[in-house]
Amino acid sequence: MKIGLLGTGRLGICFALLLEQAGYEVVASDVREDYIKNLQQGVIDTNEPNVQRLLSRVENITFKVGNAEVIEECDIIYTLVATPSLPDGSYDVSSVRQVIKDVKACPNVAGKSLVVGCTTNPGDCEDFQNHLKDYGVDVYYNPEFIAQGSIIKDLRNADMVLIGGTGKHLNDLQHIYHSIQDIEPKVYTMSTTAAELVKLAVNCFLTTKISYANMVGEVMALSGKEDEIETVLDAIGADGRVGKKFLNFGYGYGGPCLPRDNRSFAAYAKKLGLEYNLGTTTDNFNEEHLNFLVDWVVKKNVNDLPFAFPSIAYKNGTDILTESQQYRLCCVLLDLHYKVYVVDDIVKDQSDSRITWGEPTEEVYWIDL
């Protein structure tokens, strides 16, 4: 059985490598010709752990430009194309709709399965299925719960495998995760719309939990008990109904996934008539928390020293500034005319030119939340 991937970006290449390592024959495509040429030579520019090592050992992945050959050759076709956010917070799935057109344009697609792995809005995959049902193609929704900087590890150790939809390849999709995971996968199957909602709701819960921890931290700091913030949150997290994951005081949530999924969940809830929802409330708090952090660190810097950050990427070890609360705090401090050092220069080319890079050459106030 051949497995195809349409969209071989940060997540797609990691998934392709694990599929190949598990013994599957893989055909992967991307629209970037230079990127595909490099992959064909075993070369990739990435900070993701283990990707270059696995790519250098590839024997059974064929890299192509464009979708047609992948669709023609493969039985199960994953699409991991980009779905950017729209102004209202919902996802723009026009690239997936183009994939649907490409599937329709290929002969002899009956019996194949299209697996949507990129984030979509609840109801989108049901619509995709309606467009392909007369072609004999089953549509599934199978998103991955990963974080940048640990994609390979997260794919191998997922807490949950989520599969929406039914059809001839359902058992094959489940078997894929038994093949690539280091732990026994916990597979949850349901309708595509329910699965799309689960994807958003999980991340909406995480943003709520992060914001809750930051709210408690703010209350403690304003009460003059900031030295006990960690102790208090540790005690709260000790309750099994709460748990300690994501329960830390520090930066607000950021990156390419959590903020967008949170807003998408809020947009879908509003579409259904639910005006008051946690997605909107949490997003508003996350914005205000940045203002709190600015005031807090400026007040703590009693000697008015330059500030220094170990890193300003949204997550240490990544090269992503997307909605990075660290970077936003850095920029506000620069606007306040503070000198700012950043040690990790992995995002230097993407960032504010006012930043001083490297180890500080003078006394500084370190920010390491």
C-alpha positions as CSV (number, residue, x, y, z in Angstrom):
1,M,0.0,0.0,0.0
2,K,1.3,3.4,-1.0
3,I,0.7,6.4,1.2
4,G,0.7,9.9,-0.3
5,L,1.2,13.3,1.3
6,L,0.1,16.5,-0.3
7,G,2.0,19.2,1.5
8,T,5.4,18.3,2.9
9,G,6.1,21.2,5.2
10,R,7.2,21.1,8.9
11,L,4.6,18.5,9.9
12,G,4.4,16.7,6.5
13,I,8.1,15.8,6.3
14,C,8.1,14.4,9.8
15,F,5.1,12.3,9.2
16,A,6.5,11.1,5.9
17,L,9.7,10.1,7.5
18,L,8.0,8.1,10.3
19,L,5.8,6.3,7.7
20,E,8.8,5.3,5.7
21,Q,10.6,4.2,8.8
22,A,7.6,2.0,9.7
23,G,7.8,0.2,6.4
24,Y,5.4,2.1,4.2
25,E,6.1,3.3,0.6
26,V,5.5,7.0,0.6
27,V,5.0,9.5,-2.2
28,A,5.2,13.1,-1.0
29,S,4.7,16.4,-2.8
30,D,5.0,20.1,-2.3
31,V,4.5,23.2,-4.5
32,R,8.0,24.5,-3.7
33,E,10.3,23.1,-6.4
34,D,13.6,24.1,-4.8
35,Y,12.4,22.5,-1.5
36,I,11.5,19.3,-3.2
37,K,14.9,19.2,-5.1
38,N,16.7,19.5,-1.8
39,L,14.6,16.7,-0.2
40,Q,15.4,14.5,-3.2
41,Q,19.1,15.1,-2.4
42,G,18.5,14.4,1.3
43,V,18.9,18.0,2.3
44,I,16.6,20.1,4.5
45,D,17.0,23.4,6.4
46,T,15.2,22.7,9.7
47,N,15.6,23.0,13.4
48,E,13.3,20.0,14.1
49,P,15.2,17.3,16.0
50,N,15.9,14.1,14.1
51,V,14.5,15.2,10.8
52,Q,17.9,15.5,9.0
53,R,19.1,12.3,10.5
54,L,16.0,10.4,9.3
55,L,16.0,12.1,5.9
56,S,19.6,11.0,5.3
57,R,18.5,7.4,5.7
58,V,15.5,7.5,3.4
59,E,15.1,4.6,0.9
60,N,11.4,4.5,0.2
61,I,10.0,8.0,-0.2
62,T,9.6,9.6,-3.6
63,F,9.4,13.4,-3.5
64,K,7.4,15.2,-6.3
65,V,6.2,18.6,-7.2
66,G,2.4,18.8,-7.6
67,N,-0.5,16.6,-6.6
68,A,-1.5,14.6,-9.6
69,E,1.1,11.8,-9.5
70,V,0.6,11.4,-5.7
71,I,-3.2,11.0,-6.1
72,E,-2.8,8.6,-9.1
73,E,-0.2,6.3,-7.4
74,C,-1.5,6.2,-3.8
75,D,-4.3,4.4,-2.0
76,I,-4.4,6.7,1.0
77,I,-3.7,10.4,0.4
78,Y,-3.0,12.7,3.3
79,T,-3.3,16.5,2.7
80,L,-1.4,18.8,5.0
81,V,-1.7,22.0,3.0
82,A,-1.9,25.4,4.7
83,T,-5.2,26.6,6.1
84,P,-4.5,30.2,7.2
85,S,-6.8,32.1,9.5
86,L,-9.5,34.5,8.2
87,P,-10.3,37.8,9.9
88,D,-13.2,36.3,11.9
89,G,-10.9,33.5,13.2
90,S,-12.2,30.7,11.1
91,Y,-9.9,28.8,8.7
92,D,-9.5,29.4,5.0
93,V,-9.7,25.9,3.5
94,S,-9.3,27.0,-0.1
95,S,-6.1,25.0,-0.5
96,V,-8.0,21.9,0.6
97,R,-10.7,22.7,-1.9
98,Q,-8.0,22.8,-4.6
99,V,-6.9,19.3,-3.5
100,I,-10.6,18.2,-3.9
101,K,-10.5,19.5,-7.5
102,D,-7.2,17.7,-8.1
103,V,-8.7,14.4,-6.9
104,K,-11.7,14.9,-9.2
105,A,-9.4,15.5,-12.1
106,C,-7.5,12.2,-11.7
107,P,-8.9,9.1,-13.4
108,N,-9.6,5.9,-11.4
109,V,-9.9,7.4,-8.0
110,A,-12.7,5.1,-6.8
111,G,-11.7,3.2,-3.7
112,K,-9.1,5.8,-2.6
113,S,-9.2,7.7,0.7
114,L,-8.4,11.4,1.3
115,V,-7.2,12.1,4.8
116,V,-7.4,15.8,5.8
117,G,-4.6,16.4,8.4
118,C,-4.6,20.2,8.4
119,T,-6.9,22.1,10.7
120,T,-10.4,22.8,9.3
121,N,-13.6,24.3,10.5
122,P,-16.3,21.9,11.9
123,G,-18.4,20.7,8.9
124,D,-15.7,21.3,6.3
125,C,-14.8,17.6,5.9
126,E,-18.5,16.7,5.6
127,D,-18.7,19.1,2.7
128,F,-15.5,17.7,1.2
129,Q,-17.1,14.2,1.4
130,N,-20.2,15.4,-0.3
131,H,-18.1,16.7,-3.2
132,L,-16.3,13.3,-3.6
133,K,-18.9,10.8,-2.8
134,D,-19.9,10.3,-6.4
135,Y,-16.2,9.6,-7.2
136,G,-16.0,6.7,-4.7
137,V,-13.5,8.5,-2.4
138,D,-13.8,8.4,1.3
139,V,-12.8,11.5,3.3
140,Y,-11.4,11.3,6.8
141,Y,-10.2,14.0,9.3
142,N,-7.0,13.0,11.1
143,P,-5.2,16.0,12.7
144,E,-2.0,15.7,14.7
145,F,-1.5,17.0,18.2
146,I,2.1,18.2,18.0
147,A,4.3,21.2,19.0
148,Q,7.0,22.8,16.9
149,G,10.4,21.7,18.1
150,S,9.2,18.2,19.1
151,I,7.2,17.0,16.1
152,I,8.9,13.6,15.7
153,K,8.7,12.9,19.4
154,D,5.0,14.1,19.6
155,L,4.0,11.9,16.6
156,R,5.6,8.9,18.3
157,N,4.0,9.5,21.7
158,A,0.6,11.1,21.0
159,D,-1.8,11.0,23.9
160,M,-4.6,10.6,21.4
161,V,-5.2,9.6,17.8
162,L,-8.2,11.3,16.4
163,I,-9.9,9.9,13.3
164,G,-13.1,11.3,11.9
165,G,-15.1,9.5,9.2
166,T,-15.7,5.9,8.0
167,G,-14.8,3.8,5.0
168,K,-12.7,1.0,3.7
169,H,-9.4,2.3,5.0
170,L,-10.4,3.1,8.6
171,N,-8.6,0.0,10.0
172,D,-5.5,0.9,7.8
173,L,-5.4,4.4,9.3
174,Q,-5.5,3.0,12.8
175,H,-2.8,0.5,11.9
176,I,-0.5,3.4,10.8
177,Y,-0.4,4.7,14.3
178,H,0.3,1.3,15.8
179,S,3.3,1.3,13.4
180,I,4.7,4.7,14.0
181,Q,4.1,5.2,17.7
182,D,6.4,4.2,20.5
183,I,3.4,3.7,22.8
184,E,0.1,1.9,22.4
185,P,-2.1,4.4,20.5
186,K,-5.4,5.5,22.0
187,V,-7.5,5.8,18.9
188,Y,-10.8,7.8,19.0
189,T,-13.1,7.4,16.0
190,M,-16.2,9.6,15.3
191,S,-17.8,11.7,12.6
192,T,-15.6,14.2,10.7
193,T,-17.5,17.2,12.2
194,A,-17.1,15.9,15.8
195,A,-13.4,15.3,15.2
196,E,-12.9,18.8,13.8
197,L,-14.6,20.1,16.9
198,V,-12.4,18.0,19.2
199,K,-9.2,19.4,17.6
200,L,-10.3,22.9,18.2
201,A,-11.7,22.2,21.7
202,V,-8.6,20.5,23.0
203,N,-6.5,23.6,22.2
204,C,-9.2,25.9,23.4
205,F,-9.0,24.1,26.8
206,L,-5.2,24.4,26.8
207,T,-5.4,28.2,26.2
208,T,-7.9,28.5,28.9
209,K,-5.7,26.5,31.3
210,I,-2.6,28.6,30.5
211,S,-4.7,31.8,31.0
212,Y,-6.1,30.5,34.3
213,A,-2.5,29.9,35.6
214,N,-1.5,33.4,34.5
215,M,-4.5,34.9,36.1
216,V,-3.7,33.1,39.4
217,G,-0.1,34.4,39.1
218,E,-1.3,37.9,38.5
219,V,-3.5,37.8,41.6
220,M,-0.6,36.4,43.7
221,A,1.8,39.1,42.4
222,L,-0.7,41.9,43.1
223,S,-1.2,40.5,46.5
224,G,2.5,40.8,47.3
225,K,3.0,37.0,47.2
226,E,4.7,36.5,43.9
227,D,7.4,34.4,45.6
228,E,4.8,31.8,46.2
229,I,3.2,31.7,42.7
230,E,4.9,28.4,41.8
231,T,4.0,26.8,45.1
232,V,0.3,27.8,44.8
233,L,0.0,26.5,41.2
234,D,1.8,23.3,42.2
235,A,-0.8,22.8,44.9
236,I,-3.7,23.5,42.5
237,G,-2.2,21.1,39.9
238,A,-1.9,18.4,42.5
239,D,-5.7,18.0,42.4
240,G,-6.3,15.2,39.9
241,R,-9.2,17.0,38.5
242,V,-6.9,19.9,37.5
243,G,-3.5,18.4,36.7
244,K,-0.1,20.1,36.4
245,K,0.4,20.2,32.6
246,F,0.2,23.7,31.2
247,L,-0.3,25.1,34.7
248,N,2.6,27.5,35.0
249,F,2.8,31.3,35.4
250,G,4.7,33.1,32.6
251,Y,4.1,34.2,29.1
252,G,0.7,33.9,27.5
253,Y,0.1,31.3,24.8
254,G,1.4,31.9,21.3
255,G,2.8,30.1,18.3
256,P,1.1,29.0,15.1
257,C,-1.5,26.6,16.6
258,L,-3.0,27.5,20.0
259,P,-4.1,31.1,19.3
260,R,-5.6,30.2,15.9
261,D,-7.5,27.2,17.1
262,N,-8.8,29.2,20.0
263,R,-10.2,31.9,17.8
264,S,-11.6,29.3,15.4
265,F,-13.4,27.6,18.2
266,A,-14.8,31.0,19.3
267,A,-15.8,31.8,15.7
268,Y,-17.7,28.5,15.3
269,A,-19.4,28.9,18.7
270,K,-20.5,32.4,17.6
271,K,-21.8,31.1,14.3
272,L,-24.0,28.7,16.2
273,G,-25.4,31.6,18.3
274,L,-23.2,31.2,21.4
275,E,-22.1,34.8,21.9
276,Y,-20.4,34.3,25.3
277,N,-17.7,31.6,25.0
278,L,-14.4,30.8,26.6
279,G,-12.5,31.2,23.4
280,T,-13.2,34.9,23.2
281,T,-12.7,35.5,26.9
282,T,-9.4,33.7,26.9
283,D,-8.1,35.5,23.9
284,N,-8.9,38.9,25.5
285,F,-7.2,37.9,28.7
286,N,-4.1,36.7,26.8
287,E,-3.8,40.2,25.2
288,E,-4.1,41.9,28.6
289,H,-1.6,39.6,30.2
290,L,1.1,41.0,28.0
291,N,0.4,44.4,29.4
292,F,0.6,43.0,32.9
293,L,4.0,41.4,32.1
294,V,5.4,44.7,30.7
295,D,4.4,46.6,33.9
296,W,5.7,43.7,36.1
297,V,9.2,43.3,34.6
298,V,9.7,47.1,34.4
299,K,8.8,47.5,38.0
300,K,11.1,44.6,39.0
301,N,13.9,46.1,37.1
302,V,14.6,48.6,39.9
303,N,18.0,49.7,38.6
304,D,16.6,50.4,35.1
305,L,19.1,48.0,33.5
306,P,19.0,46.8,29.9
307,F,16.8,43.7,29.5
308,A,18.0,40.3,28.3
309,F,16.1,37.3,26.9
310,P,17.5,33.8,26.5
311,S,15.2,33.5,23.4
312,I,12.3,35.4,21.8
313,A,10.8,32.5,19.7
314,Y,7.4,31.5,20.9
315,K,9.1,28.3,22.1
316,N,12.7,27.7,22.9
317,G,14.5,25.7,20.3
318,T,12.2,26.8,17.4
319,D,12.7,29.5,14.8
320,I,9.0,30.7,14.9
321,L,8.0,34.2,16.0
322,T,4.3,33.7,15.1
323,E,2.3,35.3,17.9
324,S,5.3,34.9,20.2
325,Q,4.5,36.6,23.5
326,Q,8.3,36.7,24.2
327,Y,8.9,38.7,21.1
328,R,6.0,41.0,21.7
329,L,7.3,41.7,25.2
330,C,10.7,42.4,23.7
331,C,9.3,44.8,21.2
332,V,7.3,46.7,23.8
333,L,10.5,47.1,25.9
334,L,12.3,48.4,22.8
335,D,9.5,50.9,22.3
336,L,10.0,52.0,25.9
337,H,13.6,52.8,24.9
338,Y,15.2,50.0,26.8
339,K,18.3,48.2,25.4
340,V,17.4,44.6,24.8
341,Y,19.8,41.7,24.4
342,V,18.7,38.3,23.0
343,V,21.1,35.4,23.3
344,D,19.6,32.8,21.0
345,D,19.9,34.3,17.5
346,I,17.9,31.6,15.7
347,V,15.3,34.2,14.7
348,K,17.6,37.1,14.1
349,D,16.7,37.6,10.4
350,Q,13.0,37.8,11.2
351,S,13.1,40.2,14.1
352,D,13.4,43.8,15.1
353,S,16.7,45.4,14.0
354,R,16.9,47.3,17.4
355,I,17.8,44.1,19.2
356,T,21.3,43.5,20.4
357,W,22.3,39.9,19.8
358,G,24.6,37.6,21.9
359,E,25.6,37.4,25.5
360,P,25.3,40.8,27.3
361,T,28.4,42.8,27.7
362,E,27.1,44.7,30.7
363,E,24.9,44.2,33.7
364,V,21.3,43.3,32.6
365,Y,18.0,42.3,34.0
366,W,17.3,38.8,32.8
367,I,13.8,37.8,31.6
368,D,13.3,34.1,31.8
369,L,9.6,33.4,32.6
